[in-house]
Amino acid sequence: MKASPAVCFSVALANTRAFDDNSGYPRPILVPRVDKLVIDKARRRLTLMGCKRIVRSYRISLGAEGSAPAGRYVVAGRNPKSPFHLALRLARQAPAAAEHAGGGLQLHGTPDWLGPLAVALKGSDWTPGGIGVANDEIEDIWNLVSDGTPVTIRP
């Protein structure tokens, strides 16, 4: 008997602005489950992977001299009150390296106080030691990525 490949989908409220006209509640949207994030610093690209396929891809901004150290991380928490719209905290996977650089590393949006001017930051290296994306993109990532998801940062 031939085994069928597993389908990795989950129901998420990926776009909470999409409302059902009849009930007023957000419609669940079927999206592939994200099981890994890959950050390629040289290409300035964040890729969300699910079942070894690309789910989404975003242009990123880095800090001074590409300050996010390469290595293996995990999404270790969330900060909904971040001054950078929303933020996912990244922690090193290796316990011995917990005190090493990267303890304060975050994947975050743009500063809320900039409002519509934040568009000017897209693609430039402006973030103070983290990995920045546009606010609408961090909202997508926030909804698609769960805590504990592995993150690989490549040089």
C-alpha atoms as an extended CHARMM CRD file, in Angstrom:
* protein
*
       155  EXT
         1         1  MET       CA              0.0000000000        0.0000000000        0.0000000000  PROA      1               0.0000000000
         2         2  LYS       CA              1.3390000000        3.3970000000       -0.9900000000  PROA      2               0.0000000000
         3         3  ALA       CA              1.4410000000        6.0300000000        1.7640000000  PROA      3               0.0000000000
         4         4  SER       CA              0.0230000000        9.3980000000        0.8500000000  PROA      4               0.0000000000
         5         5  PRO       CA              2.0540000000       12.4860000000        1.7530000000  PROA      5               0.0000000000
         6         6  ALA       CA              0.8760000000       14.2800000000        4.8600000000  PROA      6               0.0000000000
         7         7  VAL       CA             -0.8820000000       17.5480000000        4.2600000000  PROA      7               0.0000000000
         8         8  CYS       CA              0.3170000000       20.2800000000        6.5920000000  PROA      8               0.0000000000
         9         9  PHE       CA             -2.4250000000       22.8540000000        6.8120000000  PROA      9               0.0000000000
        10        10  SER       CA             -3.8060000000       24.7360000000        9.7330000000  PROA      10              0.0000000000
        11        11  VAL       CA             -6.6950000000       27.1020000000       10.1630000000  PROA      11              0.0000000000
        12        12  ALA       CA             -5.5370000000       30.5700000000       11.1330000000  PROA      12              0.0000000000
        13        13  LEU       CA             -6.9380000000       34.0290000000       11.3450000000  PROA      13              0.0000000000
        14        14  ALA       CA             -4.1720000000       35.1640000000        9.0180000000  PROA      14              0.0000000000
        15        15  ASN       CA             -5.9680000000       38.3200000000        8.0380000000  PROA      15              0.0000000000
        16        16  THR       CA             -8.1030000000       39.4760000000       10.9180000000  PROA      16              0.0000000000
        17        17  ARG       CA             -9.4860000000       42.2830000000        8.7590000000  PROA      17              0.0000000000
        18        18  ALA       CA            -11.4320000000       39.7600000000        6.6520000000  PROA      18              0.0000000000
        19        19  PHE       CA            -14.8970000000       39.5430000000        8.1810000000  PROA      19              0.0000000000
        20        20  ASP       CA            -17.7970000000       37.3150000000        7.3410000000  PROA      20              0.0000000000
        21        21  ASP       CA            -20.6830000000       39.5710000000        6.2460000000  PROA      21              0.0000000000
        22        22  ASN       CA            -23.2560000000       37.4300000000        8.0500000000  PROA      22              0.0000000000
        23        23  SER       CA            -21.7510000000       36.9640000000       11.4940000000  PROA      23              0.0000000000
        24        24  GLY       CA            -19.2450000000       39.7930000000       11.9430000000  PROA      24              0.0000000000
        25        25  TYR       CA            -16.5590000000       37.3440000000       13.0920000000  PROA      25              0.0000000000
        26        26  PRO       CA            -13.2220000000       36.8800000000       11.3380000000  PROA      26              0.0000000000
        27        27  ARG       CA            -13.2810000000       34.1480000000        8.7060000000  PROA      27              0.0000000000
        28        28  PRO       CA            -10.8030000000       31.3540000000        9.2610000000  PROA      28              0.0000000000
        29        29  ILE       CA             -8.3440000000       31.1690000000        6.4000000000  PROA      29              0.0000000000
        30        30  LEU       CA             -6.7360000000       27.8640000000        5.4280000000  PROA      30              0.0000000000
        31        31  VAL       CA             -2.9790000000       28.3920000000        5.2960000000  PROA      31              0.0000000000
        32        32  PRO       CA             -0.0350000000       25.9970000000        5.2940000000  PROA      32              0.0000000000
        33        33  ARG       CA              1.4040000000       25.4800000000        8.7670000000  PROA      33              0.0000000000
        34        34  VAL       CA              4.7160000000       27.2800000000        9.2740000000  PROA      34              0.0000000000
        35        35  ASP       CA              7.2840000000       24.9520000000       10.8040000000  PROA      35              0.0000000000
        36        36  LYS       CA             10.5220000000       26.8910000000       10.1640000000  PROA      36              0.0000000000
        37        37  LEU       CA             11.7910000000       30.4310000000        9.5270000000  PROA      37              0.0000000000
        38        38  VAL       CA             14.9030000000       31.0120000000        7.4200000000  PROA      38              0.0000000000
        39        39  ILE       CA             16.5980000000       34.4140000000        7.4840000000  PROA      39              0.0000000000
        40        40  ASP       CA             19.1910000000       35.0110000000        4.7670000000  PROA      40              0.0000000000
        41        41  LYS       CA             21.1040000000       38.1350000000        5.7850000000  PROA      41              0.0000000000
        42        42  ALA       CA             23.0320000000       38.4350000000        2.5120000000  PROA      42              0.0000000000
        43        43  ARG       CA             19.8140000000       38.4480000000        0.4560000000  PROA      43              0.0000000000
        44        44  ARG       CA             17.8910000000       40.4580000000        3.1050000000  PROA      44              0.0000000000
        45        45  ARG       CA             15.1050000000       37.8570000000        2.9590000000  PROA      45              0.0000000000
        46        46  LEU       CA             12.9060000000       36.1070000000        5.5580000000  PROA      46              0.0000000000
        47        47  THR       CA             11.2400000000       32.9130000000        4.3520000000  PROA      47              0.0000000000
        48        48  LEU       CA              8.4600000000       31.1010000000        6.1970000000  PROA      48              0.0000000000
        49        49  MET       CA              8.6130000000       27.3720000000        5.4440000000  PROA      49              0.0000000000
        50        50  GLY       CA              5.9190000000       24.7380000000        5.8770000000  PROA      50              0.0000000000
        51        51  CYS       CA              6.3540000000       21.0630000000        4.9330000000  PROA      51              0.0000000000
        52        52  LYS       CA              9.5960000000       21.9650000000        3.1030000000  PROA      52              0.0000000000
        53        53  ARG       CA              7.7670000000       24.5150000000        0.9260000000  PROA      53              0.0000000000
        54        54  ILE       CA              7.8080000000       28.2880000000        0.9220000000  PROA      54              0.0000000000
        55        55  VAL       CA              4.6910000000       29.6570000000        2.6110000000  PROA      55              0.0000000000
        56        56  ARG       CA              5.6300000000       33.3540000000        2.5110000000  PROA      56              0.0000000000
        57        57  SER       CA              8.7330000000       35.4460000000        1.8760000000  PROA      57              0.0000000000
        58        58  TYR       CA              9.5250000000       39.0010000000        3.0280000000  PROA      58              0.0000000000
        59        59  ARG       CA             12.2290000000       41.6140000000        2.5210000000  PROA      59              0.0000000000
        60        60  ILE       CA             13.9620000000       42.4000000000        5.8360000000  PROA      60              0.0000000000
        61        61  SER       CA             15.9640000000       45.2160000000        7.3690000000  PROA      61              0.0000000000
        62        62  LEU       CA             18.9410000000       44.6150000000        9.6430000000  PROA      62              0.0000000000
        63        63  GLY       CA             20.8670000000       46.7270000000       12.1260000000  PROA      63              0.0000000000
        64        64  ALA       CA             24.3690000000       48.1260000000       11.9270000000  PROA      64              0.0000000000
        65        65  GLU       CA             26.7640000000       45.7510000000       10.1720000000  PROA      65              0.0000000000
        66        66  GLY       CA             24.0610000000       43.0760000000        9.8820000000  PROA      66              0.0000000000
        67        67  SER       CA             23.9940000000       42.7670000000       13.6800000000  PROA      67              0.0000000000
        68        68  ALA       CA             21.8380000000       39.6060000000       13.9070000000  PROA      68              0.0000000000
        69        69  PRO       CA             24.3820000000       36.8030000000       14.5210000000  PROA      69              0.0000000000
        70        70  ALA       CA             24.0830000000       33.7440000000       12.2960000000  PROA      70              0.0000000000
        71        71  GLY       CA             22.9660000000       30.5590000000       13.9920000000  PROA      71              0.0000000000
        72        72  ARG       CA             19.9950000000       28.5150000000       15.1570000000  PROA      72              0.0000000000
        73        73  TYR       CA             17.2640000000       30.1640000000       17.1760000000  PROA      73              0.0000000000
        74        74  VAL       CA             13.7230000000       29.4940000000       18.3000000000  PROA      74              0.0000000000
        75        75  VAL       CA             10.7320000000       31.8270000000       18.6210000000  PROA      75              0.0000000000
        76        76  ALA       CA             10.7930000000       32.1960000000       22.4060000000  PROA      76              0.0000000000
        77        77  GLY       CA              8.0160000000       34.6970000000       23.0220000000  PROA      77              0.0000000000
        78        78  ARG       CA              5.9740000000       37.6600000000       21.8400000000  PROA      78              0.0000000000
        79        79  ASN       CA              5.7320000000       41.3210000000       22.7190000000  PROA      79              0.0000000000
        80        80  PRO       CA              2.4190000000       42.8620000000       21.6240000000  PROA      80              0.0000000000
        81        81  LYS       CA              3.3900000000       46.1820000000       23.2700000000  PROA      81              0.0000000000
        82        82  SER       CA              6.7190000000       46.5680000000       21.4880000000  PROA      82              0.0000000000
        83        83  PRO       CA              7.5970000000       50.1090000000       20.3560000000  PROA      83              0.0000000000
        84        84  PHE       CA              8.1980000000       48.4210000000       16.9870000000  PROA      84              0.0000000000
        85        85  HSD       CA              4.5050000000       47.5120000000       16.4170000000  PROA      85              0.0000000000
        86        86  LEU       CA              4.7610000000       43.7780000000       17.2860000000  PROA      86              0.0000000000
        87        87  ALA       CA              7.8380000000       41.7180000000       18.1120000000  PROA      87              0.0000000000
        88        88  LEU       CA              8.7700000000       38.0400000000       18.2650000000  PROA      88              0.0000000000
        89        89  ARG       CA             11.6460000000       37.3000000000       20.6530000000  PROA      89              0.0000000000
        90        90  LEU       CA             14.3130000000       34.9540000000       19.2560000000  PROA      90              0.0000000000
        91        91  ALA       CA             16.5190000000       32.8830000000       21.5780000000  PROA      91              0.0000000000
        92        92  ARG       CA             19.4820000000       30.6630000000       20.7490000000  PROA      92              0.0000000000
        93        93  GLN       CA             18.6700000000       26.9480000000       20.6520000000  PROA      93              0.0000000000
        94        94  ALA       CA             21.9140000000       25.8220000000       22.2510000000  PROA      94              0.0000000000
        95        95  PRO       CA             21.5860000000       26.1610000000       26.0610000000  PROA      95              0.0000000000
        96        96  ALA       CA             25.3230000000       26.8150000000       26.4730000000  PROA      96              0.0000000000
        97        97  ALA       CA             25.0500000000       29.8540000000       24.1820000000  PROA      97              0.0000000000
        98        98  ALA       CA             22.1840000000       31.4730000000       26.1120000000  PROA      98              0.0000000000
        99        99  GLU       CA             24.4260000000       34.2310000000       27.4320000000  PROA      99              0.0000000000
       100       100  HSD       CA             26.0560000000       34.6830000000       23.9980000000  PROA      100             0.0000000000
       101       101  ALA       CA             24.9910000000       37.4220000000       21.5880000000  PROA      101             0.0000000000
       102       102  GLY       CA             21.4200000000       37.1500000000       20.4100000000  PROA      102             0.0000000000
       103       103  GLY       CA             19.6950000000       37.1140000000       23.8000000000  PROA      103             0.0000000000
       104       104  GLY       CA             17.8450000000       40.3310000000       22.9330000000  PROA      104             0.0000000000
       105       105  LEU       CA             17.2960000000       39.5500000000       19.2650000000  PROA      105             0.0000000000
       106       106  GLN       CA             13.8090000000       40.3040000000       17.9490000000  PROA      106             0.0000000000
       107       107  LEU       CA             11.8870000000       40.0590000000       14.7000000000  PROA      107             0.0000000000
       108       108  HSD       CA              9.7360000000       43.1810000000       14.6840000000  PROA      108             0.0000000000
       109       109  GLY       CA              7.7750000000       45.7640000000       12.7220000000  PROA      109             0.0000000000
       110       110  THR       CA              8.5240000000       49.4620000000       12.2950000000  PROA      110             0.0000000000
       111       111  PRO       CA              8.1740000000       52.1170000000       15.0060000000  PROA      111             0.0000000000
       112       112  ASP       CA              4.4960000000       52.9070000000       15.6110000000  PROA      112             0.0000000000
       113       113  TRP       CA              5.1680000000       56.6340000000       15.9690000000  PROA      113             0.0000000000
       114       114  LEU       CA              6.2790000000       56.8210000000       12.3120000000  PROA      114             0.0000000000
       115       115  GLY       CA              2.8170000000       55.9700000000       11.0410000000  PROA      115             0.0000000000
       116       116  PRO       CA              2.6280000000       55.9870000000        7.2170000000  PROA      116             0.0000000000
       117       117  LEU       CA              6.2070000000       57.3030000000        6.9550000000  PROA      117             0.0000000000
       118       118  ALA       CA              7.4550000000       53.8360000000        8.0230000000  PROA      118             0.0000000000
       119       119  VAL       CA              7.2250000000       52.8020000000        4.3640000000  PROA      119             0.0000000000
       120       120  ALA       CA             10.4770000000       54.7190000000        3.8080000000  PROA      120             0.0000000000
       121       121  LEU       CA             12.3320000000       52.2410000000        6.0490000000  PROA      121             0.0000000000
       122       122  LYS       CA             11.4900000000       49.1750000000        3.9660000000  PROA      122             0.0000000000
       123       123  GLY       CA             14.6300000000       47.5050000000        2.6800000000  PROA      123             0.0000000000
       124       124  SER       CA             17.0570000000       49.8400000000        4.4840000000  PROA      124             0.0000000000
       125       125  ASP       CA             19.1720000000       48.7870000000        7.4600000000  PROA      125             0.0000000000
       126       126  TRP       CA             17.7000000000       50.8340000000       10.2810000000  PROA      126             0.0000000000
       127       127  THR       CA             16.7760000000       48.5060000000       13.1380000000  PROA      127             0.0000000000
       128       128  PRO       CA             18.6720000000       48.7350000000       16.4550000000  PROA      128             0.0000000000
       129       129  GLY       CA             20.0140000000       45.1880000000       16.6010000000  PROA      129             0.0000000000
       130       130  GLY       CA             17.0400000000       43.1810000000       15.3860000000  PROA      130             0.0000000000
       131       131  ILE       CA             15.3610000000       42.0540000000       12.1960000000  PROA      131             0.0000000000
       132       132  GLY       CA             12.7490000000       44.4540000000       10.8690000000  PROA      132             0.0000000000
       133       133  VAL       CA              9.8370000000       43.9980000000        8.4780000000  PROA      133             0.0000000000
       134       134  ALA       CA              6.8740000000       46.1930000000        7.5410000000  PROA      134             0.0000000000
       135       135  ASN       CA              3.9770000000       46.3440000000       10.0210000000  PROA      135             0.0000000000
       136       136  ASP       CA              1.5120000000       44.4700000000        7.7990000000  PROA      136             0.0000000000
       137       137  GLU       CA              4.1560000000       41.7580000000        7.3330000000  PROA      137             0.0000000000
       138       138  ILE       CA              4.8510000000       41.3540000000       11.0700000000  PROA      138             0.0000000000
       139       139  GLU       CA              1.0850000000       40.9890000000       11.5690000000  PROA      139             0.0000000000
       140       140  ASP       CA              1.0700000000       38.1000000000        9.0590000000  PROA      140             0.0000000000
       141       141  ILE       CA              4.1190000000       36.5230000000       10.6870000000  PROA      141             0.0000000000
       142       142  TRP       CA              2.5870000000       36.9950000000       14.1670000000  PROA      142             0.0000000000
       143       143  ASN       CA             -0.5180000000       35.0750000000       13.0770000000  PROA      143             0.0000000000
       144       144  LEU       CA              1.2680000000       32.3220000000       11.1360000000  PROA      144             0.0000000000
       145       145  VAL       CA              4.2100000000       31.4870000000       13.4270000000  PROA      145             0.0000000000
       146       146  SER       CA              3.7830000000       29.8320000000       16.8060000000  PROA      146             0.0000000000
       147       147  ASP       CA              6.1410000000       29.9910000000       19.7800000000  PROA      147             0.0000000000
       148       148  GLY       CA              8.8010000000       27.2900000000       19.6390000000  PROA      148             0.0000000000
       149       149  THR       CA              9.1830000000       27.4940000000       15.8390000000  PROA      149             0.0000000000
       150       150  PRO       CA             12.8430000000       26.9940000000       14.8060000000  PROA      150             0.0000000000
       151       151  VAL       CA             14.6300000000       29.9190000000       13.1450000000  PROA      151             0.0000000000
       152       152  THR       CA             17.8320000000       29.6810000000       11.1070000000  PROA      152             0.0000000000
       153       153  ILE       CA             19.8340000000       32.8510000000       10.4620000000  PROA      153             0.0000000000
       154       154  ARG       CA             22.2940000000       32.4850000000        7.5950000000  PROA      154             0.0000000000
       155       155  PRO       CA             25.1760000000       34.9310000000        7.0280000000  PROA      155             0.0000000000
